[in-house]
Amino acid sequence: MKVLLIEDDPTLQATLQRTLERRGMRVVTCGDGARALERWQAALPDVVLLDLSLPGLDGLKVLERGRSEGLTTPVIVLTARGTIGDRIIGLNTGADDYLPKPFDLDELEARIRALVRRQAQASGTPASAASLATPEFAGLRCDTDSGLIFFRGEALELAPREATLLRALLQRPGHAQAKERLFEAVFPGQPEVQLEAIEVVAYRLRKRLTPTGVQLVTLRGLGYLLKAPPA
């Protein structure tokens, strides 16, 4: 799945790009409203994430011009303008969804995947494998729309960071994943948090997984991996 991220805040842009790429998406970025339409036409993304307050050209103008030129890509507006009036204007201009800042990264991912799925169903064409992928391993299944993780049909009770860590591990079960990579998935854009914090989340997740038989294994010097219970 390819995402075009149009956001002028370099810190937020870097955080979102890093997080979405770690969740299996390809991210093309643009920080200038004046160049956004050109990038949109060239990138042919599956979803556009559009900030409204852009230098060069306002995000609403970018959206309006894109729609007038026949660009039908689903658009999620990301903005600090959170009033009902702003949302109505954005939706009437051609946005498909609206997420006010600050927002939860898991919710953003779920909305992206839901939009791509709806677009594919509306066009009668199959969505890409990435957009429909449902990570599964040893009875664990991640629902990409809701973000919930199930074990044999029963939703697991997980804290948000535990769920984020498990979703990241489910992308490559049975393979070691670096502690640093998992840390950035669980604590994106939080430089004040120490790397060791991921160990606390992993400890709690390991206890949650005990009834499932799936093991969260620590590999000293490498990171973590999910291991299936013995057959």
C-alpha positions as CSV (number, residue, x, y, z in Angstrom):
1,M,0.0,0.0,0.0
2,K,1.3,3.4,-0.9
3,V,0.5,6.5,1.2
4,L,1.1,10.1,0.2
5,L,1.7,12.1,3.4
6,I,1.3,15.9,2.8
7,E,2.5,17.5,6.1
8,D,4.7,20.5,6.7
9,D,5.7,19.8,10.3
10,P,9.1,17.9,9.8
11,T,8.9,16.2,13.2
12,L,5.3,14.9,12.7
13,Q,6.1,14.0,9.1
14,A,9.1,11.9,10.1
15,T,7.2,10.2,12.9
16,L,4.3,9.3,10.7
17,Q,6.5,8.1,7.9
18,R,8.6,5.9,10.2
19,T,5.6,4.5,12.0
20,L,3.6,3.7,8.8
21,E,6.6,2.1,7.1
22,R,7.1,-0.1,10.0
23,R,3.5,-1.3,9.6
24,G,4.1,-2.4,6.0
25,M,3.2,0.7,4.1
26,R,5.2,2.7,1.5
27,V,5.2,6.4,2.3
28,V,5.9,9.3,0.0
29,T,6.1,12.7,1.7
30,C,5.5,16.3,0.7
31,G,5.7,19.4,2.9
32,D,4.7,22.1,0.5
33,G,1.1,22.8,-0.6
34,A,2.4,24.3,-3.9
35,R,4.0,21.0,-4.9
36,A,1.5,18.7,-3.3
37,L,-0.8,18.3,-6.3
38,E,2.2,17.5,-8.6
39,R,3.4,14.9,-6.1
40,W,-0.1,13.4,-5.8
41,Q,-0.4,13.0,-9.6
42,A,3.1,11.5,-9.8
43,A,2.9,9.1,-6.9
44,L,-0.4,7.4,-7.6
45,P,-1.0,6.6,-4.0
46,D,-3.7,4.4,-2.4
47,V,-4.4,7.0,0.3
48,V,-3.5,10.6,0.8
49,L,-3.0,12.0,4.3
50,L,-3.5,15.8,4.0
51,D,-2.7,18.5,6.5
52,L,-4.7,21.7,6.0
53,S,-2.2,24.3,7.1
54,L,0.4,24.1,4.4
55,P,2.9,26.6,3.1
56,G,2.4,27.7,-0.5
57,L,-1.2,26.5,-0.9
58,D,-3.8,25.7,1.7
59,G,-4.7,22.0,2.1
60,L,-8.3,22.6,1.2
61,K,-7.2,24.2,-2.1
62,V,-5.0,21.2,-2.8
63,L,-7.9,18.9,-2.2
64,E,-10.3,21.0,-4.3
65,R,-7.9,21.1,-7.3
66,G,-7.1,17.4,-7.0
67,R,-10.8,16.5,-7.2
68,S,-11.5,18.9,-10.0
69,E,-8.7,17.2,-12.0
70,G,-10.2,13.8,-11.5
71,L,-8.0,12.5,-8.7
72,T,-10.2,10.0,-6.8
73,T,-7.7,8.8,-4.3
74,P,-9.2,8.5,-0.8
75,V,-8.1,11.4,1.4
76,I,-7.9,11.6,5.2
77,V,-7.6,15.1,6.4
78,L,-5.2,15.5,9.4
79,T,-5.4,18.9,11.1
80,A,-5.5,20.9,14.3
81,R,-8.6,22.6,13.0
82,G,-11.1,20.6,15.0
83,T,-14.3,22.5,14.8
84,I,-17.4,21.0,13.3
85,G,-17.5,23.7,10.7
86,D,-13.9,22.9,9.5
87,R,-14.8,19.2,9.3
88,I,-17.9,19.9,7.2
89,I,-15.9,22.1,4.8
90,G,-13.2,19.5,4.4
91,L,-15.8,16.7,3.7
92,N,-17.7,18.9,1.3
93,T,-14.5,19.7,-0.5
94,G,-13.9,16.0,-1.2
95,A,-12.2,14.5,1.9
96,D,-13.2,10.9,2.7
97,D,-12.3,11.0,6.4
98,Y,-11.2,13.6,9.0
99,L,-8.9,13.0,12.0
100,P,-8.2,16.0,14.3
101,K,-4.7,16.3,15.9
102,P,-3.5,14.9,18.2
103,F,-4.6,11.4,17.1
104,D,-3.8,7.8,18.0
105,L,-1.5,6.1,15.5
106,D,-3.4,2.8,15.7
107,E,-6.6,4.6,14.8
108,L,-5.0,6.3,11.9
109,E,-3.7,2.9,10.6
110,A,-7.2,1.4,11.0
111,R,-8.8,4.3,9.1
112,I,-6.2,4.0,6.3
113,R,-6.9,0.3,5.8
114,A,-10.6,0.7,6.0
115,L,-10.6,3.4,3.3
116,V,-8.5,1.3,0.9
117,R,-10.8,-1.6,1.4
118,R,-13.9,0.5,0.8
119,Q,-12.3,2.0,-2.3
120,A,-11.5,-1.4,-3.7
121,Q,-15.0,-2.7,-3.0
122,A,-16.6,0.4,-4.7
123,S,-14.4,0.0,-7.8
124,G,-15.0,-3.8,-8.0
125,T,-11.3,-4.5,-8.0
126,P,-9.4,-6.4,-5.4
127,A,-7.4,-4.4,-2.9
128,S,-3.7,-4.9,-2.7
129,A,-2.4,-7.7,-0.5
130,A,-0.9,-5.2,1.8
131,S,-4.1,-3.5,2.5
132,L,-6.0,-6.7,3.2
133,A,-3.3,-8.5,5.0
134,T,-4.5,-9.9,8.4
135,P,-1.5,-10.9,10.4
136,E,-2.1,-14.4,12.0
137,F,0.1,-16.6,14.0
138,A,-0.5,-19.7,16.2
139,G,-4.2,-18.7,16.8
140,L,-3.4,-15.0,17.1
141,R,-5.1,-12.7,14.6
142,C,-4.9,-9.0,14.2
143,D,-8.0,-7.3,12.8
144,T,-6.7,-4.5,10.6
145,D,-9.8,-2.4,10.8
146,S,-10.3,-2.2,14.6
147,G,-6.7,-2.9,15.6
148,L,-7.9,-5.6,18.1
149,I,-6.0,-8.8,18.4
150,F,-7.9,-12.1,18.9
151,F,-6.9,-15.5,20.0
152,R,-9.1,-18.2,18.6
153,G,-11.9,-15.7,18.2
154,E,-11.7,-14.1,21.6
155,A,-10.4,-10.5,21.8
156,L,-7.3,-10.2,24.0
157,E,-7.3,-7.6,26.8
158,L,-4.2,-5.6,26.1
159,A,-3.1,-2.1,27.0
160,P,-2.5,0.1,24.0
161,R,1.3,-0.2,24.1
162,E,1.1,-4.0,24.6
163,A,-1.2,-4.2,21.5
164,T,1.1,-2.0,19.4
165,L,4.1,-4.2,20.3
166,L,2.2,-7.4,19.5
167,R,1.0,-6.0,16.2
168,A,4.6,-5.2,15.3
169,L,5.7,-8.7,16.3
170,L,2.9,-10.3,14.2
171,Q,4.3,-8.7,11.1
172,R,7.2,-11.1,11.2
173,P,6.4,-13.9,13.7
174,G,9.2,-16.4,14.3
175,H,11.8,-13.8,13.2
176,A,13.9,-11.7,15.5
177,Q,13.0,-8.0,15.6
178,A,15.4,-5.4,16.9
179,K,14.6,-3.8,20.2
180,E,15.2,-0.4,18.7
181,R,12.7,-1.0,15.9
182,L,10.0,-2.2,18.3
183,F,10.7,0.8,20.6
184,E,10.0,3.2,17.8
185,A,6.8,1.4,16.9
186,V,5.6,1.6,20.6
187,F,7.0,5.0,21.5
188,P,7.0,7.0,18.3
189,G,8.4,10.5,18.5
190,Q,9.1,10.3,22.2
191,P,12.8,10.9,22.6
192,E,12.4,11.5,26.4
193,V,11.5,7.8,26.9
194,Q,14.4,5.5,27.5
195,L,15.0,2.4,25.3
196,E,14.6,0.2,28.4
197,A,10.9,1.1,28.5
198,I,10.3,-1.5,25.8
199,E,11.4,-4.2,28.2
200,V,8.6,-3.2,30.6
201,V,6.0,-3.5,27.8
202,A,7.5,-6.8,26.6
203,Y,7.3,-8.2,30.2
204,R,3.6,-7.3,30.5
205,L,2.8,-8.6,27.1
206,R,4.6,-11.9,27.9
207,K,2.3,-12.4,30.9
208,R,-0.8,-11.6,28.7
209,L,0.3,-14.2,26.2
210,T,0.8,-17.0,28.8
211,P,-2.7,-18.5,28.3
212,T,-2.3,-18.6,24.6
213,G,0.9,-20.7,24.7
214,V,2.6,-18.3,22.3
215,Q,6.0,-17.2,23.7
216,L,7.6,-13.8,23.5
217,V,11.3,-14.7,23.5
218,T,14.0,-12.3,24.4
219,L,17.1,-12.7,22.3
220,R,20.0,-11.1,24.1
221,G,21.7,-8.5,21.9
222,L,19.1,-9.0,19.1
223,G,15.6,-8.2,20.3
224,Y,12.4,-10.2,20.5
225,L,10.5,-12.8,18.5
226,L,7.2,-14.6,18.8
227,K,7.5,-18.4,19.1
228,A,4.6,-20.8,18.5
229,P,3.7,-23.3,21.3
230,P,5.0,-26.9,20.8
231,A,2.8,-29.0,18.4
